[in-house]
Amino acid sequence: MSSAAAGLALSAGALLLTAQQRRYDALTRQHRLHFDLLCKAMDDPALAAVLDTYDSEIPPATQRQYLFANALYVNAIHAHRIGAMSREELYGHLRVMCQNAVFRDYWEATRHHRASLPSSSDEAALGRMMDSLVRDLQDADTEEWWVVGQPPEH
């Protein structure tokens, strides 16, 4: 390989890495903004009312819990999206979150939110993975929750 070709390949690799880093940076900025907005809503019931899009009436304390559950879920999804954890690791984190009844209630209360996602989107696929995990945990005949479900292969 000539030095010119090697230099071109190195430059192309650097550009690809830079584009990927810009994407991760943008995801991280968006994640921070999302978290800041959730924190404001958790602290102020008047702001939390803006996010109240549930099918039924829920008390303010429960809504704060749901907002926090959303923050935990989105944090795990963000870590996966930026490459800090694999899909298998994400599955393990979500399996732990599902052990909490409030989190499971949040997941059910927001089912209609996920229904509006394009079915081909990564977010919809992750939601389906989570739905399957919740079902598997509910249907399990074992107390050993950490072995329930089939982690994704990719």
C-alpha positions as CSV (number, residue, x, y, z in Angstrom):
1,M,0.0,0.0,0.0
2,S,1.4,3.4,-0.9
3,S,1.9,6.1,1.7
4,A,-0.8,8.2,-0.1
5,A,-3.3,5.4,0.0
6,A,-2.5,4.7,3.7
7,G,-2.9,8.4,4.5
8,L,-6.2,8.5,2.7
9,A,-7.4,5.4,4.6
10,L,-6.3,7.0,7.9
11,S,-8.1,10.2,7.0
12,A,-11.3,8.4,6.1
13,G,-11.1,6.5,9.4
14,A,-10.6,9.7,11.3
15,L,-13.6,11.3,9.6
16,L,-15.8,8.4,10.4
17,L,-14.6,8.5,14.1
18,T,-15.3,12.2,14.2
19,A,-18.8,11.8,12.8
20,Q,-19.5,9.0,15.3
21,Q,-18.1,11.2,18.2
22,R,-20.3,14.1,17.0
23,R,-23.4,11.8,17.1
24,Y,-22.5,10.6,20.6
25,D,-21.9,14.2,21.8
26,A,-25.3,15.2,20.4
27,L,-27.0,12.2,22.1
28,T,-25.3,13.2,25.3
29,R,-26.4,16.8,25.1
30,Q,-30.0,15.7,24.3
31,H,-29.9,13.3,27.2
32,R,-28.7,16.0,29.6
33,L,-31.5,18.3,28.5
34,H,-34.1,15.5,28.9
35,F,-32.8,14.8,32.4
36,D,-32.8,18.5,33.3
37,L,-36.4,18.8,32.1
38,L,-37.5,15.7,34.1
39,C,-35.8,17.1,37.2
40,K,-37.7,20.4,36.9
41,A,-41.0,18.5,36.4
42,M,-40.2,16.2,39.4
43,D,-39.6,19.3,41.6
44,D,-42.6,21.4,40.4
45,P,-46.1,19.9,40.1
46,A,-47.2,22.7,37.8
47,L,-44.5,21.6,35.3
48,A,-45.2,17.9,35.9
49,A,-48.8,18.5,34.8
50,V,-47.5,19.3,31.3
51,L,-46.1,15.7,31.1
52,D,-49.3,14.1,32.4
53,T,-50.3,12.2,29.3
54,Y,-51.5,9.0,31.0
55,D,-54.8,7.3,30.2
56,S,-56.0,7.6,33.8
57,E,-55.7,10.0,36.7
58,I,-52.6,9.5,38.8
59,P,-51.6,11.2,42.0
60,P,-48.8,13.7,41.9
61,A,-46.5,11.5,44.0
62,T,-47.0,8.6,41.5
63,Q,-46.3,10.9,38.6
64,R,-43.0,12.0,40.2
65,Q,-42.2,8.3,40.5
66,Y,-43.0,7.7,36.9
67,L,-40.9,10.6,35.8
68,F,-38.0,9.2,37.8
69,A,-38.6,5.7,36.3
70,N,-38.5,7.4,32.9
71,A,-35.2,9.0,33.8
72,L,-33.7,5.6,34.8
73,Y,-35.0,3.9,31.6
74,V,-33.7,6.7,29.4
75,N,-30.3,6.7,31.2
76,A,-29.9,3.0,30.4
77,I,-31.0,3.5,26.8
78,H,-28.5,6.4,26.5
79,A,-25.7,4.3,27.8
80,H,-26.5,1.7,25.2
81,R,-26.8,4.2,22.4
82,I,-23.3,5.7,23.0
83,G,-21.7,2.3,23.3
84,A,-21.2,2.2,27.1
85,M,-23.1,-1.0,27.3
86,S,-24.1,-3.7,24.9
87,R,-27.6,-4.7,24.2
88,E,-27.1,-7.8,26.4
89,E,-25.9,-5.6,29.2
90,L,-28.9,-3.2,28.7
91,Y,-31.2,-6.2,28.9
92,G,-29.6,-7.1,32.3
93,H,-30.1,-3.6,33.6
94,L,-33.7,-3.5,32.4
95,R,-34.3,-6.9,34.0
96,V,-33.2,-5.4,37.3
97,M,-35.5,-2.4,36.9
98,C,-38.4,-4.6,36.2
99,Q,-38.1,-6.0,39.7
100,N,-39.6,-2.8,41.0
101,A,-43.4,-2.6,41.0
102,V,-43.5,1.2,40.4
103,F,-41.3,0.8,37.4
104,R,-43.6,-2.0,36.0
105,D,-46.6,0.3,36.6
106,Y,-44.8,3.1,34.8
107,W,-44.1,0.8,31.9
108,E,-47.7,-0.2,31.6
109,A,-49.0,3.4,32.0
110,T,-46.8,4.5,29.1
111,R,-47.7,1.7,26.7
112,H,-49.7,4.1,24.5
113,H,-46.6,6.4,24.2
114,R,-44.6,3.6,22.6
115,A,-47.5,2.7,20.3
116,S,-46.8,6.0,18.4
117,L,-43.2,5.1,17.5
118,P,-42.4,4.0,14.0
119,S,-42.2,0.2,14.3
120,S,-38.8,0.1,12.5
121,S,-37.1,2.6,14.9
122,D,-34.5,1.4,17.4
123,E,-36.6,2.9,20.2
124,A,-39.6,0.8,19.2
125,A,-37.4,-2.3,19.0
126,L,-36.0,-1.6,22.5
127,G,-39.6,-1.1,23.7
128,R,-40.6,-4.5,22.3
129,M,-37.6,-6.1,23.9
130,M,-38.8,-4.5,27.2
131,D,-42.4,-5.6,26.7
132,S,-41.2,-9.2,26.1
133,L,-39.0,-9.1,29.2
134,V,-41.9,-7.8,31.4
135,R,-44.2,-10.6,30.0
136,D,-41.5,-13.2,30.6
137,L,-41.0,-12.1,34.2
138,Q,-44.8,-12.1,34.8
139,D,-45.1,-15.6,33.4
140,A,-42.0,-17.1,35.1
141,D,-42.5,-20.0,37.4
142,T,-39.3,-19.3,39.2
143,E,-38.1,-16.9,41.9
144,E,-34.8,-16.7,40.1
145,W,-35.7,-13.6,38.1
146,W,-32.1,-13.1,36.9
147,V,-32.4,-16.1,34.6
148,V,-35.8,-15.2,33.1
149,G,-36.1,-14.1,29.5
150,Q,-33.9,-14.5,26.5
151,P,-31.3,-11.8,26.2
152,P,-30.8,-10.4,22.6
153,E,-28.1,-11.9,20.5
154,H,-26.7,-8.8,18.9
